[in-house]
Amino acid sequence: MDAMRLIGATRHALAQAGSVQDVVAEAWQVHALAEAIGGHLAVNGPAAARAEARGLCEAGCRARGALHHPALHHPAVRNGGMRAVQLTEVRDVRRVLLALGELLGDAGIALVGIASNTEEEALYWQCVESIDAADESRDRVHGILRHLERPLEVWEHGGAA
């Protein structure tokens, strides 16, 4: 499945998440998608952006690892599995990265809401770690975008770097 469709499905599911368990499960899905897109670009993306793409993959993996909550036994994860495993292509890399950056921001905001309102200390710290990893993922997304824009800049300036 194309990355934009997966991002759209995940954005919709995150927006519809009504409970703490739903939000945590969907944040986990967002991080899994960042990991999958990073992995895809590390193998298939432009050579100049592959290191940043590997970093995105690693940050997504760390973020998923930070969320050890009963929500991960949620039916959306158990029955539907990881949406990210359905990733087969990234047609428009720039568009996908921009959408992924927004989705990571949305997940971070949702987790801030949970962390701010929970009395469960373990959940609070898991959310904080996941928010940090989402921020790192967004930084990696921006790094990949910078690498993608470099050839355009060189071309626009008549070859001067």
PEZI-V780552 format. One line per field, one symbol per residue. psi: psi as a letter, one per 30 degrees, with the letter a starting at -180 (. if undefined). A space follows every 50 residues. Layout:
psi: ???
This chain:
psi: kkeeeeeeeeeeeeefkfleeeeeeeeeeeeeeeeeeeeeffeflkefge eeeeeeeeeeeeeeffjilfffgkeeeeefakefffkfljejeeeeeeee eeeeeeeeeeeeeeeffkfjeeeeeeeeeeeeeeeeeeeeeeeeeeeffe eeeeefghfk.
